[in-house]
């Protein structure tokens, strides 16, 4: 049976189209529709309920040592208030999940995990603990909201002391009072835009959501014309089109237990010169023969995931995600293909429902904010 986030009743009240996702009932869109929600985030602001995400903590003098062994990135030089992205690999070099690591202090870390992988990740982490460390799954005690878009900071500044907000991307401030609610506020997101993710107690989530909506001048009404800051609530549909347009990989699509972080273009988060981590030996030993590419669909149709990609009649790989991206106004896809055939500008074919349509290999990302 699917769980409900603390904001479930709000989503229903304002006619969110509820669907099951990662064990939760969440809005895929509101009456505004995915395109308007997508465009609001690119041009103004959008608010997402991401309370389904998982959160775990590592505390103790060996907390960092445990994290260093679990993840591929190097967290040894992180400072208090810093956030770092990293894959977490299995022994074969495939990806167990990709994570965000928050350093509170040298002995205390918050790690954010994907909702669909919560049970798997928790079991994996517990199985590899060592030394003086306390590990806790606090997912049920945390709600998370994502305020994204160029107007996000302006909206948030109406509700808090601006000097308390994190300034740099991938930093955070804990115990920030937002509309009188104690929050951890991080300058992070999954949309390709500037924005914030706010963590609070579940029982405070509704009050925080309403305060943000009001500060964004949508007054809790998705049809309101009072949109000075243009904030509207957004669902899972826009979250996916936004991340795809920004070429941000999604677990289960661009990476999984069999696709390594090096194949999906995450070399920046894999530090092979680090002392050791699970999967390091496998990543060092295996030659990278595939890579993630971008495809601009030039034929008639839209490619989704798991479509075969052909070059000169040869299958060279498969798509991992695909859709029509509202802001750039074009259908695109990401794919994993043989590295020798991943030449930018090349024309390939993608098989969609038994029919092959043309596409051009293009550089990623499809969209990058200025």
Order of alpha helices (4+ residues) and beta strands (2+ residues): beta-alpha-beta-beta-alpha-beta-beta-alpha-beta-beta-beta-alpha-beta-beta-alpha-beta-beta-beta-alpha-beta-alpha-alpha-beta-beta-beta-beta-beta-beta
